[in-house]
Structure formats: C-alpha cells, structure tokens
C-alpha cells in the first residue's frame, strides 16, 4: 500500500548537488524523474533583504510545455529554484531576476519516467473524486498530526505512518499552543527574531522550512499527501504567528509556495478553523488567488471551518474540507458545490474530556464508513490521554487506537471499487447509506443496526455476487450463489455490517 | 408511574346510564369528575341518514364557562352528546337540533374534582414543553402501535403498556396494510358496506368507533395519551379508506371529533407520512381548521411527515411530529417554529430488513437521550422479526426489546428535572448535547464517546452536586463532594454515559 520509492529523495539530492556545483552554468544533462523535485541553486551577492527584495523566477520548458516558478532565498547567500517536471523528456530553463548574478541563467535536465509506484500529483477527478496525474484513482484516507514535525517526534511518526494505511496527513506550518495537549517550543522558528524581541516577518528562517520540507519529502516517499495548513488560530499569544498583517501573510505564502509547490504531495489548506483567525473574506481571497497564480501545478486548495463555512463555491477552492459531526448533508453538498467532500474533522478516537476527542474506535470506524458511503471521504485523529501529553493528533508518535486497522481495511475496499461512475444513493430521506454504479457495483453500510435479513431490488437481467462485510472484525464473507431481481440475504444481526454486491460475468 | 384511576371509566358508565334513563329530562344532579367523559344519550326517530342529516349540538355552561359540542348518531336510534368538564361545580346544558326530539333538551350534572392522579388534558406549556391542565408537567415518552386495537391483541397490548413507562401511543383509526407485517382484516370496519361492494362513507359503523373509544378509555386509565392518526396512506387498494373525497374526509373528521374530543387523552395527528396521501395543502388546512373549530378543548394537533415537511409554522399545528434520523437541527427547529418538537419516528428497535426497523436497543435508547438533551422528545417502536408477523410497531402484543426499561429510566430522570426554565444548549457547532437551567440544573449526554474525564465550567458562586449516569445499565452514581467553578470529574470511559448536575443548597 505504501510507495517506498525513497529513490526520489535520493535522486533529488544528487541532482541538487550536481546543479549546486554547476551553479549558473549550463552543465551537461542531469537527470530527474517525473514528479520528483528538480532543484537548482545559485550563489549571489545581494545588498538588502534577500527574502523581500531579491526577485527570482525561472521558466521551464519542454516542447510545448512552459511553466514559470518563483525562486526563493535559502540563506547563506544561496538562492534556489525548484521545479516538478510533469512530463518526461528534455527540460530547459531560463531565469529572470533583479539580481544580475541570477538573471538569464539557463540550464536543462532530462526527466525520466517515474517509478511504477509514483503516479504524480493528486487532482480532482470526475467532479467528486480524486486521482493522480497518471489517472490512477486516489481515495483519501486521512489522519491528523498537526505538529509532528516541530513539536513531536518526526522519526517515530514516520515509522508509525509507514505501518498504517493513511495516505493523507493534516499538518500545520506554524507551531501550536492548545491547552495542556500541546504547548512546547519547537526547536526552530519560521522567522528571524524571538518571542521576547518580536519576529521579523520579512526574514524567514530557512532551517525551519528545510526541516518541514525534509519531512514532507519523507511523506512523499511513503505515498502520503501533506495537507499543509498555512494558518491556524491556536497560538493564543504564545508566538504571535497568527497576528501577521496581511502583507506579511502574502509574503509568507509566496515564500512557502516557492519552496514547496514542487513537492507533488503538497495540498494547500489555507487554514484550520479559518474564522477564528479573523481575516476578512477579501484577505482570504487574496491569499487563495496568490497561491493560484504562483503555483503552476495547481495543487489542491481548501479551507477548514470552525462553526462557520467559507464560501466554498469560490472557484479557487478545489474541494470541501469540512469539520462536522453530521453527515446527512454530504450528498447535498456534493450536488450544491460540485466538488469532492472530505470530512476532515468529525471528532477523534480517544478518551480526553474535550468533545472533539473521545470517540470509541467503533464510532471512528463507523464515521469513516458513513462518510464514504454517502459519497465523501473521512479523516482520522487520535486523542488518548497520555501522561506526557503526547497525543497522535498533535505530536504524532505512536497510534494506540483500534480504528486504524479498520480504516486500512476500508481503504482496501475503496481501492477495489470501479474507478469511475460510483455515486452515493441520495433521496430526501437520506437514511440509507450506499455507493453504487448501476448494474455493476453496490456497497451498502448499515451502521448501528442489527437486521437479520437484508433485501435488495437488483436488476433482473444481471447476475450478482454478494459479500457480507463485517467492518469491525474485518471479514468479507461471500454469499453462496448468484442473485438477480429481488434478493434477500441473511445478515448476522449485529452492528457495523456492510454488503458489497458485484455483477458477475459468466462465460455464457 | 401509571394512572390507574379506572374509577373514571366507571363513573362514565354510571353517569351515562343515569342520563340514558333520564333521556331528555332534566333529572336530578348526576355526578362526573373533572376531565372525565360526561355522556348524554337521546333516543330519536329520524327519516333519512342520521349520520349525515341529523344535526345535534349542546351548549354546556358552568358560571362564565360556556362550551358548545357536537353530538353524534351512535346507531340504534340513539344520538349522543359527550362533554369533558374542565372545572368542578354545577354544569348545565341545552341542546340544539334539526330533529324536534333532540332540540332544546336540557340537563345538568355535578362535576367533582378529579382524583389526584388525573391532571387533565395535555397542552403546550412554556412554548416548548407540555403540561396537563392543572399545571403538572407532561414529558412525552411515546411508543408506536399503529393497529393494536383492530388488527392486534388489545388486551395483551394494554397489559404490556401497564408494565412499561410509555405515556403516549401513536395509533391509527383506519386499518393498515403494509407488506408482510400487517395485512389482516379487522373484525369490524369504520363504514357500512364492504370491500367488495364498496363503502358508504356517509354511514359510519358505530361499533367500530365504540371499540376504538373503549380502548382509548383504557389508555386514559393507564395515563397514556392516544396520539390518534386520522389518515394514513398504508391501504394500497385493500380497503380504500385513503381514497375518500374531501367532503367525506371532513364528515369523518367531524364525526370522530364529536365522539372523541371528550376523551382527555386524545391528540389529533392528522396523518402519518401525510404527503403520500396526496391531499392538497388546502385540503389539509380545511381538515385542521375544522378540528380547531369543532374541538372546544383544543387537543394537540400535529401532522407527521414522510420525506417532506408540512408547513408546521401554521398556527393550527401545536407541535412538531417529526420523522427523521438526524437530530442536529432540533434546537434550530425549536427556535424557528417556537413549538415543542417530538421526534415521532426515528427508526425502531428491531431486526427486520426495512431501514426503518432495525436499531439495536443501545441505539434506540441513545436516540431518546440525544433527542431529549437537544430539547425534543422521542418516540419508540419495536420491530423484531416474528414468525406470525406480530410486531409491536403494528399489532402491539408483547415487548421483547431491551430499550423500554432504559426509556423508563430516562422518564424518571425527565420527571426529576426542574418544572420550568430548562433549555437545550445550542451553538453553531451543535455537537454538545445538554439541557440546563442556569445555576440550577444540567443534564449532559455523551452518546457514543468514551471520555475518562469530563470537564465543566460551573458558576463559581454556587455549589453543585454531580452524578454520573449510565444510561444503559441504569445506574446513577453520585460523585463525592460539592463543586464550583472549573470542575473535572472521572468518567468510566465507555459509551452511553450522562452527567447530571444540581445546585446544592446548604443550610449556611
């Protein structure tokens, strides 16, 4: 299930070294692979603030394909440009800069096809679905570790992720200060300055972003999308990163896009619980549209709600990132917004007092199934009381709950569905939960019910095979025989069951 | 918990006998008790159709109180008037009729105060609550037995009800034809005629309504409200009682109001899943306003939805009778409609295949708690597969499920709350579920969570006692000590828990 292609990271380093050596010279033809990060460094002398005043961009081309990316200052007199080639073949570039040392530099590299396990970036597919650049479906199975990179244990977290089935992780750029659960200092800060003396929002700390990138790269190697939260309100006066004025926010966003857009697994999540940050709608729109203009690859863009919703009809929002515990309206949201729906927060498995962190594993699992069978995707989190306040939800570390294995089981079922044409059942009752592709595939979820029989009205002219799925005990039991038309099958009479139905092609 | 005042039924019979003897004579002063049924019979000869053409009404007065009721033809040459005195003292009446034998007849009776267990009719109290005429609170704890009177076993059903805590029952006037679960013939029919030859909607069968009344009277003796469903769509061509034209519907409603309005425990539920009957909104409104004008006691009036809602803002609707499995909006509905909310159908405990009848007992119980702690009231039903298709939901009989005892436990908790001023918590998240009366009473429900600690921000200047309630195991465990301000209490870390908090008055 995991993409273990750490070769990409390796290639990136090699390419980077070669190009750093070659500096601004056009130097042979290095190689990178499709959807990996190509990086070019340039040494340059610059008076003034290189973050703020040093302008660098590069235009990459490969035949008809032409993309322009911003470069960024990485400290130590080094400017960089990064680029993600989305097609194999020969790529060349030329820079543009207000710094003579960086202007009109050219270079080229050869992009080789990706390894089989690398499928590109995740985009919206078929209005309500996601898929990689090469067309491979991507079914989001998210988890939440807001601060695993800076306030937790990245190594242990990556180790845990490698053993689980999550393929998306919600994580913050800025450190988090939230109750007793997370309030430790990160080893680095994103800006120059200090808590005591104040931050210079005009001077980034490249080491901070390098640490972030390194870990995002490791997620990439594991096949995990980084749903990167650019702003969050959980600072509460501790650092003040939530209090930047709008011009500094724009500058920060521009910097992070320049650094990170070439990581194929990055998603731009503008905020967690956006409304508590107090930005105006116009300010959010400015941030969104800046990203839209600066990110040539069009990574996914979303914004996560607290009590209120952002106007998610806005065209710069690619999908819904919803906090809710009410799943009844998922089908309606699909129809209203014509975008994929991810329930990115619906309370976590755990036992803490907070009302957002004490679901049983059964209920966390059931919420994944409910959301999935209503046509959305769900995100996990874990918040078990810990004497050292290391909760997976904030600091990563280890997973102790019982839902992750069940969620992995569901992911397998997701991946076995038809690639396209699967839709959720929807009527005004909105009571039944099932996905279907008429005549071909049906996946019913029964939640907290205990029927002893299940009845189906199948098309009469097609033979179907039935399977009874125990979503908790993770078993799939085929029902003997094939069925057409009105069908009744025996059920075990206990909660958390599902039924999968597939058309059965005989050789007749 | 039960009102076993069968004395009312007895008094009714005595009064009826005495008055039948006295016929139209003003005869001494018989006695009835407050909120019991006073009945006066009159023999009269009448040419034509006495149901349709015989008009009779009577005006009852007691000091300033004056109420007019319609009489009805009860077969065998007997017309009757029934009256429910809502105040003790001397009542007299005078009739008005187009039949000379029935016109200007007078009579009187003495109304004595009710027994202590009889509190009158149920009305809306404090906008969102219910209470009896004498001010005693009434907290609806409903069940559903659509056809226990005519297609089930009334004796056994009443016996079962007497051993449980339900104080409201949803039941139909007309027989029901629904799948394999209920399709048997009733022993009687409401109209003259037959299935084969057709029904004469102008001629009622008094024996049918007597059987109905007798059983509604027995519910009254048990302290159970009869939420009487006047129309339902589940006939499917078997009898055709759903196909009366509007003028016949109005005639039927007028007849049933004349017969039954004097039963203090009757509620008028215009329909079950009203929209499938296909009446126009204007027709429903005509039926509602007819009842409003003919029922001098103003019994509760509602209408139950299928997929669509009736315009429940209409002033003739006293409370919401909702079918839903989504409880998130209960607080919103209270605020929007300013009426009590009863979730009259939210799937039943059972194990049948239909998606409306297979909840676990845990889930049925939890739904009662969820609805209650959001400021509504809930209704039970039971649908366990039975070899003879005797399901409590349709035919009554015995209860086999595990939720009724838990619902009885909840009723006890309801009855221990402050009489007024208790409201549900409501914010935009709509996630937390609790009722509270600030500074005095709090009832939190935690559903399918497993927190090991619960935290509360209580007022600092009041001492509170805490109790941990296991809604499934039906235990109430006091927490030692009293608490003020920020309070943390230990929880058992398993689902279906509640916490009750009461202010604690010391003698200081």
Boltz contact constraints between the chains, C-beta under 6 A:
constraints:
  - contact:
      token1: [A, 307]
      token2: [B, 428]
      max_distance: 6.0
  - contact:
      token1: [A, 307]
      token2: [B, 429]
      max_distance: 6.0
  - contact:
      token1: [A, 325]
      token2: [B, 431]
      max_distance: 6.0
  - contact:
      token1: [A, 326]
      token2: [B, 328]
      max_distance: 6.0
  - contact:
      token1: [A, 328]
      token2: [B, 326]
      max_distance: 6.0
  - contact:
      token1: [A, 351]
      token2: [B, 450]
      max_distance: 6.0
  - contact:
      token1: [A, 351]
      token2: [B, 451]
      max_distance: 6.0
  - contact:
      token1: [A, 351]
      token2: [B, 452]
      max_distance: 6.0
  - contact:
      token1: [A, 351]
      token2: [B, 493]
      max_distance: 6.0
  - contact:
      token1: [A, 353]
      token2: [B, 451]
      max_distance: 6.0
  - contact:
      token1: [A, 353]
      token2: [B, 453]
      max_distance: 6.0
  - contact:
      token1: [A, 353]
      token2: [B, 454]
      max_distance: 6.0
  - contact:
      token1: [A, 353]
      token2: [B, 455]
      max_distance: 6.0
  - contact:
      token1: [A, 355]
      token2: [B, 431]
      max_distance: 6.0
  - contact:
      token1: [A, 355]
      token2: [B, 432]
      max_distance: 6.0
  - contact:
      token1: [A, 358]
      token2: [B, 449]
      max_distance: 6.0
  - contact:
      token1: [A, 358]
      token2: [B, 450]
      max_distance: 6.0
  - contact:
      token1: [A, 358]
      token2: [B, 451]
      max_distance: 6.0
  - contact:
      token1: [A, 359]
      token2: [B, 449]
      max_distance: 6.0
  - contact:
      token1: [A, 360]
      token2: [B, 448]
      max_distance: 6.0
  - contact:
      token1: [A, 360]
      token2: [B, 450]
      max_distance: 6.0
  - contact:
      token1: [A, 360]
      token2: [B, 495]
      max_distance: 6.0
  - contact:
      token1: [A, 363]
      token2: [B, 448]
      max_distance: 6.0
  - contact:
      token1: [A, 385]
      token2: [B, 452]
      max_distance: 6.0
  - contact:
      token1: [A, 428]
      token2: [B, 307]
      max_distance: 6.0
  - contact:
      token1: [A, 429]
      token2: [B, 307]
      max_distance: 6.0
  - contact:
      token1: [A, 431]
      token2: [B, 325]
      max_distance: 6.0
  - contact:
      token1: [A, 431]
      token2: [B, 355]
      max_distance: 6.0
  - contact:
      token1: [A, 432]
      token2: [B, 355]
      max_distance: 6.0
  - contact:
      token1: [A, 448]
      token2: [B, 360]
      max_distance: 6.0
  - contact:
      token1: [A, 448]
      token2: [B, 363]
      max_distance: 6.0
  - contact:
      token1: [A, 449]
      token2: [B, 358]
      max_distance: 6.0
  - contact:
      token1: [A, 449]
      token2: [B, 359]
      max_distance: 6.0
  - contact:
      token1: [A, 450]
      token2: [B, 351]
      max_distance: 6.0
  - contact:
      token1: [A, 450]
      token2: [B, 358]
      max_distance: 6.0
  - contact:
      token1: [A, 450]
      token2: [B, 360]
      max_distance: 6.0
  - contact:
      token1: [A, 451]
      token2: [B, 351]
      max_distance: 6.0
  - contact:
      token1: [A, 451]
      token2: [B, 353]
      max_distance: 6.0
  - contact:
      token1: [A, 451]
      token2: [B, 358]
      max_distance: 6.0
  - contact:
      token1: [A, 452]
      token2: [B, 351]
      max_distance: 6.0
  - contact:
      token1: [A, 452]
      token2: [B, 385]
      max_distance: 6.0
  - contact:
      token1: [A, 453]
      token2: [B, 353]
      max_distance: 6.0
  - contact:
      token1: [A, 454]
      token2: [B, 353]
      max_distance: 6.0
  - contact:
      token1: [A, 455]
      token2: [B, 353]
      max_distance: 6.0
  - contact:
      token1: [A, 493]
      token2: [B, 351]
      max_distance: 6.0
  - contact:
      token1: [A, 495]
      token2: [B, 360]
      max_distance: 6.0
